[in-house]
Amino acid sequence: MDDGAPINVGSLLNGDDPIEEASEDLLQRADLAEAFAAEIHNTAARYGAVFALTGRWGSGKTSLLNLTASALESFDDVQVVKFNPWFFSGTDQLMQFFFDELAGQLRDGRTRKDKLKTASRAVAERLGNYASALSPLKFIPGAGALLDGVSALSEGTSKLLGDEQTSVHQQRAEITELLANLPGRIVVFVDDIDRLSQQEIRDLFRLVRLTGSFPNVVYVLCFDRSVVESALTDGAVEGSAYLEKIVKISMEVPPLPTQALSPVIASGLAESLDGIDAGPLDEKRWPDIFVQLILPMFSTIRDVKRYLASVPLAVRSRHAEVSLVDILALEALRVRYPAAYELLPPAADLLTGPSSIGQRNTEQTPREKAFADEFIQLLGGQAKTVIQLLFPAADRLFGGSAYGSDWISTWERDRRVACGNVLGIYLHRQLPAGRAPVWYVDYAVGTIGDEAALTEALEQVPDPLLDDVLKRLVPHLREVSAD
């Protein structure tokens, strides 16, 4: 993403919904979508064609698919049809629903192109009759097996319809002729295939195999390759080999470079925190936290959206009592690595307890060793980064430096979770008894150097909280000149 390029933050904060148009494109994939659309438009489709857009969950497949569909809709000789396989229930409904849906969208005057208007109406009419002819199949036990061959399908259905009606074979021939003379092509998009059950995935690919040879009909199938290959593997038949027989051209969603997410996350955080009393941002610590801890945890826009959606509540519920930098870092850990995050509460004393005098870094109790081993197992190389940047007192458990008790007041002054009192507020989201709200301390700190103002500020503190405020003022005095 170019520096200074405007970011449509609204598309980040719309939950997990995929984008619909290029104006929402945060990852500069519109050009890739246009190239993919041009390939779909230009590829030979005399005997049909099947494309695949593959990628793991959360990689942005649906958004790229929507951009491709939008690009194709600009062509006068392309009719885009979107088929949602989630709407059918079971093998017996799939075929009829598919042809009904295809016919219905081709009849829709709002989506027909002028160049395809007359031809589309004729194709829709034939497809409607074809769907009706196929409907008796749902009463035949094991009808799914008939999807393997047109001849078997034609023979089984013709017997049910009777001689007086046009056979399915003949109807298919008439549809094929109409499609062959179509002044353009029909592009059928099928998304979320990898979310279907194993049997439904198999049924859908049998349908594509059966109808994929219709002239001027191009399928664009969107799925996670590993999930679909596993579902299609059956005995001696490998799912990968099955796909190769069906799919003509496949494109993988490109991996997302970390640097592309940097401005996206930064802009999303600024928008999601707008209007929230989040407390001051520690500008000295923030660059390291953002680059070394937060950014490496994300690789997909879906995960970024989940994170941004959770940040406002995470910040609001701490009432500026905890460093904003620490909250943002720990929320990233919670969203991306919940199992590692769940290790923190029971290990609060290990994370914030200072080293005793003379204690060597290599000295660990069984409990300390068990925590360090499990944390590393869950986070790998990021474990030490989390500890160093958020819980320095525990760094010795990971072979790092030791910190004495003199650091505790400094961490508390800066509202860091490295201090046990602050970590307790973060975890429990409430002040313990006798703890003064941070604004009393902030107000008093702002008056240091003005005796009258400081006296007035302290007079406003309730008596049960005065000792706590005075104690927490001391670390701030270290930064004040002797005068």
C-alpha atoms as one frame of an Amber mdcrd trajectory, in Angstrom:
protein
   0.000   0.000   0.000   1.410   3.367  -0.960   2.346   5.707   1.853  -0.362
   8.239   2.429  -2.969   6.312   0.446  -6.424   6.768   1.974  -7.802   3.725
   3.755 -11.508   2.972   3.845 -11.600   2.248   7.563 -15.336   1.590   7.449
 -14.705  -1.660   5.609 -12.465  -2.752   8.502 -15.152  -2.203  11.089 -18.022
  -3.994   9.336 -17.446  -7.305  11.092 -16.470 -10.312   9.024 -18.372  -9.222
   5.914 -16.337  -9.467   2.699 -15.913  -6.374   0.563 -18.147  -5.875  -2.455
 -16.383  -3.258  -4.570 -12.972  -1.798  -5.350 -13.514   1.288  -3.159 -13.319
  -1.016  -0.115 -10.133  -2.743  -1.275  -7.486  -2.310   1.432  -4.986  -4.759
   0.003  -4.706  -3.478  -3.567  -6.136  -6.666  -5.008  -8.432  -4.903  -7.486
  -5.788  -5.217 -10.222  -5.457  -8.938  -9.548  -9.250  -9.283  -9.710  -9.339
  -7.490 -13.059  -6.624  -9.785 -14.446  -8.539 -12.831 -13.206 -11.763 -11.464
 -14.712 -10.053 -10.877 -18.072  -8.815 -14.491 -18.083 -12.326 -15.746 -17.319
 -13.744 -13.553 -20.061 -11.194 -14.498 -22.710 -10.694 -18.216 -22.086 -12.141
 -20.602 -24.650 -15.494 -21.903 -23.398 -16.822 -23.871 -26.362 -17.192 -26.851
 -24.055 -17.506 -24.835 -20.871 -14.745 -24.080 -18.392 -14.132 -24.374 -14.666
 -11.917 -21.984 -12.726 -10.921 -22.266  -9.080 -10.006 -19.530  -6.601  -8.339
 -21.194  -3.642  -7.002 -20.083  -0.286  -7.286 -20.889   3.370 -10.059 -19.525
   5.560  -9.657 -15.830   6.260  -7.298 -15.205   3.352  -9.809 -12.964   1.564
 -11.148 -15.423  -1.038 -14.700 -14.086  -0.971 -13.585 -10.463  -1.195 -11.374
 -11.260  -4.195 -14.238 -13.244  -5.702 -16.584 -10.268  -5.302 -14.053  -7.934
  -6.932 -13.725 -10.379  -9.828 -17.495 -10.580 -10.245 -17.714  -6.792 -10.209
 -15.034  -6.560 -12.895 -16.843  -9.131 -15.066 -20.124  -7.260 -14.795 -18.547
  -4.421 -16.769 -18.440  -6.664 -19.869 -21.531  -6.445 -22.092 -21.247 -10.087
 -23.117 -21.012 -11.606 -19.612 -23.907 -12.556 -17.366 -22.814 -13.145 -13.765
 -24.774 -15.660 -11.695 -24.060 -16.285  -8.010 -25.000 -19.675  -6.606 -25.064
 -20.201  -2.850 -24.762 -23.939  -2.097 -25.816 -23.351   1.509 -29.420 -22.872
   0.389 -29.974 -26.485  -0.569 -30.376 -29.299   1.931 -29.237 -32.712   0.847
 -28.385 -34.382  -2.418 -31.963 -34.659  -3.601 -32.403 -30.863  -3.722 -29.086
 -29.815  -5.189 -29.698 -30.322  -8.887 -33.173 -28.839  -9.049 -32.193 -25.904
  -6.874 -29.153 -25.206  -9.039 -31.103 -25.074 -12.287 -33.983 -23.166 -10.680
 -31.538 -20.578  -9.350 -29.676 -20.324 -12.642 -32.939 -19.872 -14.537 -34.260
 -17.366 -12.028 -31.215 -15.116 -12.180 -31.150 -15.237 -15.972 -34.819 -14.152
 -16.047 -34.117 -11.223 -13.725 -34.358  -8.156 -15.936 -32.197  -6.140 -13.555
 -29.164  -8.318 -14.206 -29.535  -9.141 -17.901 -27.309  -7.330 -20.371 -28.865
  -5.905 -23.545 -26.632  -8.085 -25.696 -27.754 -11.204 -23.843 -31.363 -10.241
 -23.112 -33.234 -12.322 -25.697 -30.876 -15.280 -25.565 -30.889 -15.328 -21.757
 -34.676 -15.402 -21.663 -34.741 -18.428 -23.941 -32.052 -20.232 -21.938 -33.878
 -19.461 -18.682 -37.094 -20.940 -20.050 -35.353 -24.145 -21.103 -33.518 -24.411
 -17.800 -36.802 -24.030 -15.948 -38.278 -26.971 -17.833 -35.058 -28.914 -17.330
 -35.243 -28.388 -13.557 -38.846 -29.588 -13.500 -37.878 -32.672 -15.462 -35.152
 -33.453 -12.952 -37.373 -33.060  -9.898 -38.610 -36.707  -9.832 -35.044 -37.750
  -9.033 -35.530 -36.815  -5.405 -37.887 -39.751  -5.038 -35.333 -42.265  -6.305
 -33.194 -43.938  -3.613 -29.521 -43.275  -4.333 -30.277 -40.615  -6.916 -26.891
 -39.018  -6.223 -25.228 -41.841  -8.144 -27.066 -40.718 -11.282 -25.089 -37.494
 -11.272 -22.086 -39.395 -12.561 -23.401 -39.653 -16.108 -25.809 -37.832 -18.387
 -27.005 -41.027 -20.020 -27.988 -42.626 -16.737 -29.700 -39.406 -15.699 -31.632
 -39.223 -18.942 -32.712 -42.855 -18.858 -33.861 -42.797 -15.217 -35.862 -39.608
 -15.572 -37.433 -40.406 -18.923 -39.053 -43.541 -17.502 -40.715 -41.456 -14.818
 -41.919 -38.748 -17.166 -43.440 -40.993 -19.772 -43.096 -41.057 -23.523 -45.418
 -38.105 -24.048 -42.925 -35.657 -22.515 -39.634 -34.485 -23.923 -36.775 -36.576
 -22.566 -34.133 -35.046 -20.351 -31.558 -35.996 -22.969 -33.405 -34.034 -25.626
 -33.920 -31.052 -23.341 -30.213 -31.019 -22.552 -29.439 -31.062 -26.273 -31.731
 -28.077 -26.832 -30.114 -26.144 -23.961 -26.675 -26.980 -25.318 -27.630 -25.600
 -28.725 -29.021 -22.394 -27.219 -25.918 -21.888 -25.133 -23.635 -22.554 -28.090
 -25.292 -19.658 -29.932 -25.206 -17.360 -26.916 -23.644 -13.976 -27.851 -21.462
 -14.068 -24.752 -21.088 -16.292 -21.716 -22.638 -17.035 -18.346 -20.227 -17.037
 -15.392 -21.445 -18.942 -12.348 -19.752 -18.106  -9.040 -19.932 -20.718  -6.265
 -18.468 -19.660  -2.917 -18.031 -21.235   0.541 -17.692 -24.755  -0.839 -15.243
 -25.637   1.923 -17.915 -24.938   4.552 -20.178 -27.717   3.290 -20.240 -31.234
   4.660 -18.089 -33.875   3.004 -21.055 -35.402   1.171 -22.346 -32.024   0.041
 -18.904 -31.134  -1.356 -18.873 -34.382  -3.335 -22.398 -33.781  -4.634 -21.548
 -30.243  -5.709 -18.490 -31.337  -7.667 -20.479 -34.101  -9.328 -22.962 -31.436
 -10.421 -20.151 -29.277 -11.814 -18.691 -32.271 -13.592 -22.081 -33.059 -15.117
 -22.880 -29.509 -16.262 -19.361 -28.163 -16.763 -19.404 -29.046 -20.444 -22.295
 -26.717 -21.274 -20.950 -24.301 -23.915 -20.368 -20.712 -22.818 -20.959 -21.557
 -19.169 -17.955 -20.843 -16.961 -17.781 -21.862 -13.324 -15.653 -20.028 -10.761
 -15.391 -22.186  -7.648 -14.051 -20.744  -4.401 -12.675 -23.030  -1.688  -9.868
 -24.088   0.615  -7.992 -26.664  -1.450  -6.946 -28.877   1.463 -10.523 -29.138
   2.755 -12.008 -29.989  -0.644  -9.265 -32.442  -1.624  -9.816 -34.283   1.659
 -13.578 -34.434   1.056 -13.145 -35.712  -2.510 -10.642 -38.412  -1.574 -12.444
 -41.732  -1.635 -10.595 -45.041  -1.530  -8.295 -45.256  -4.516  -9.437 -41.843
  -5.859  -7.262 -38.940  -4.718  -9.073 -35.639  -4.256  -6.246 -33.727  -5.954
  -6.531 -35.930  -9.069 -10.311 -35.510  -9.096  -9.928 -31.732  -9.003  -7.426
 -31.773 -11.864 -10.004 -33.451 -14.098 -12.591 -30.759 -13.365 -10.724 -27.477
 -12.875  -9.168 -25.890 -15.963  -7.363 -22.944 -14.349  -6.667 -22.394 -10.652
  -5.497 -19.273  -8.855  -4.327 -19.162  -5.230  -5.093 -16.094  -3.128  -1.644
 -14.509  -2.665  -0.203 -14.408   0.853  -0.508 -11.094   2.614   2.831  -9.369
   3.335   3.114  -8.109   6.880   4.019  -4.605   5.742   0.689  -4.376   3.913
  -1.165  -4.845   7.198   0.760  -2.158   9.093  -1.201   0.899   7.849  -4.423
  -1.135   7.867  -4.136  -2.038  11.552  -2.897   1.419  12.534  -5.778   3.183
  10.785  -8.279   0.666  12.131  -7.084   1.190  15.707  -7.316   4.965  15.376
 -10.904   4.684  14.153 -12.023   2.048  16.654 -10.628   4.075  19.588 -12.091
   7.382  18.449 -14.092   8.962  21.280 -12.936   6.463  23.938 -11.055   7.624
  27.037  -8.091   5.321  26.537  -5.498   7.189  28.558  -2.164   8.354  27.159
  -0.281   6.337  24.557   3.276   5.528  25.582   5.001   6.765  22.425   8.374
   5.352  23.496   7.081   1.786  23.855   4.434   1.774  21.127   6.705   1.318
  18.053   8.360  -1.773  19.538   5.050  -3.231  20.738   3.392  -2.622  17.374
   6.196  -3.876  15.125   7.603  -6.708  17.216   4.500  -8.032  18.964   1.210
  -7.034  17.331   2.029  -7.081  13.603   3.608 -10.572  13.532   0.444 -12.028
  15.034  -1.677 -11.202  11.982  -1.657 -12.564   8.459  -5.268 -12.140   7.284
  -7.775  -9.304   7.136 -10.333 -11.526   8.866  -8.138 -11.777  11.958  -7.485
  -8.033  11.847 -11.237  -7.361  11.778 -11.804  -9.674  14.741  -9.106  -7.829
  16.635 -10.394  -4.350  15.818 -13.930  -5.370  16.771 -12.730  -6.451  20.229
 -10.495  -3.461  21.004 -13.141  -0.850  22.042 -14.592  -3.030  24.815 -11.138
  -4.120  25.958 -10.109  -0.469  26.365 -13.387   0.864  27.797 -13.564  -1.795
  30.488 -10.160  -0.792  31.929 -11.142   2.898  32.338  -7.650   4.211  31.476
  -6.235   2.411  34.547  -3.973   0.267  32.359  -1.486   1.427  29.726  -3.173
   1.569  26.330  -0.101  -0.005  24.747  -0.359  -3.024  27.052  -4.098  -3.424
  26.463  -3.669  -3.404  22.677  -0.842  -5.934  22.879  -2.655  -8.312  25.221
  -5.860  -8.077  23.198  -3.930  -9.158  20.109  -2.606 -12.112  22.093  -6.106
 -12.998  23.310  -7.640 -12.893  19.828  -4.879 -14.744  18.011  -3.543 -17.114
  20.676  -6.304 -17.648  23.247  -4.653 -20.744  24.725  -1.479 -18.768  25.519
  -3.556 -15.882  26.885  -5.340 -18.240  29.276  -2.005 -19.089  30.880  -1.582
 -15.522  32.155  -4.112 -15.242  35.034  -2.882 -18.265  37.026   0.725 -17.174
  36.410   0.246 -13.516  37.424   2.691 -13.801  40.320   5.337 -15.375  38.060
   4.913 -12.630  35.471   5.228  -9.710  37.884   7.287 -11.002  40.788  10.761
  -9.407  40.946  13.907 -11.464  41.344  15.276 -11.886  44.831  18.799 -10.754
  45.704  21.363 -13.271  44.561  18.861 -15.308  42.527  20.420 -16.602  39.341
  18.609 -16.654  35.992  19.005 -20.406  35.779  17.214 -21.045  39.071  13.630
 -22.081  38.314  10.993 -23.817  40.345   9.086 -26.689  38.674   6.076 -24.377
  38.334   8.132 -21.660  36.661   9.675 -24.147  34.251   6.286 -25.668  33.399
   4.855 -22.222  32.602   7.825 -21.193  30.451   7.804 -24.488  28.532   4.069
 -24.336  27.785   4.192 -20.650  26.826   6.992 -21.349  24.350   5.148 -24.374
  22.993   2.085 -22.237  22.233   3.829 -19.124  20.911   7.172 -20.339  19.613
   9.630 -17.506  19.043   7.046 -14.878  19.969   6.909 -16.095  23.573  10.116
 -14.309  24.556   9.011 -11.125  22.773   5.741 -11.041  24.734   7.605 -11.515
  28.004  10.343  -8.966  27.297   7.943  -6.226  26.163   5.107  -6.790  28.634
   6.416  -8.769  31.613  10.146  -8.003  32.004  10.220  -9.426  35.552   9.575
 -12.862  34.058  12.320 -12.530  31.453  14.707 -14.516  33.654  12.430 -17.554
  33.186  13.284 -17.411  29.486  17.014 -16.924  29.894  16.888 -13.131  29.991
  17.583 -10.365  32.488  16.524 -10.225  36.127  14.686  -7.210  37.595  14.603
  -6.202  41.232  11.759  -4.781  43.311  12.908  -1.199  42.658  11.292  -1.445
  39.206   7.778  -2.064  40.547   6.977   1.565  41.402   8.142   2.682  37.960
   5.946   0.117  36.193   3.008   1.110  38.384   3.568   4.784  37.575   3.424
   3.952  33.854   0.348   1.713  34.368   2.120  -1.272  32.924   0.905  -4.819
  33.444   4.469  -5.604  34.487   3.287  -4.374  37.906   1.166  -6.904  39.780
  -1.381  -4.284  40.908  -1.941  -3.095  37.346  -2.097  -6.631  35.950  -4.782
  -7.413  38.531  -6.851  -4.458  37.305  -6.363  -5.614  33.721  -7.433  -9.185
  34.441 -10.376  -8.422  36.760 -11.472  -5.154  35.105 -12.108  -3.468  38.461
 -10.213  -1.564  41.129  -9.313  -3.452  44.307 -10.427  -2.047  47.652  -8.356
   0.958  48.696  -7.138   1.675  45.149  -7.723   5.267  44.018  -8.948   5.861
  40.450  -6.041   6.968  38.288  -7.520  10.389  37.590  -6.902  11.421  41.231
  -3.209  10.675  40.727  -3.078  12.374  37.334  -4.724  15.499  38.718  -2.264
  15.702  41.603   0.718  15.091  39.299  -0.379  18.008  37.134  -0.180  20.349
  40.127   3.322  19.414  41.318   5.323  22.642  41.661   2.259  24.655  42.717
   1.792  24.159  46.466  -1.686  25.657  46.605  -2.928  23.677  43.616  -1.408
  20.444  44.931  -3.032  20.994  48.330  -6.388  21.575  46.648  -5.979  18.442
  44.531  -5.174  16.280  47.558  -8.096  17.723  49.501 -10.448  16.333  46.873
  -9.206  12.778  47.445 -11.453  10.777  49.819  -9.626  10.035  53.073  -9.592
   6.216  52.600  -7.765   6.705  49.272  -5.306   9.428  50.288  -2.496   7.094
  51.339  -2.705   5.261  48.001  -2.553   8.532  46.044   0.438   9.811  48.033
   2.273   6.532  47.574   1.695   6.589  43.815   2.826  10.220  43.587   6.326
   9.379  44.754   7.596   7.840  41.463   6.451  10.970  39.604   8.543  13.183
  41.848  11.706  11.577  40.484  11.128  13.421  37.231  10.658  16.811  38.939
  13.584  19.167  39.436  14.835  19.793  42.957  13.575  23.399  42.798
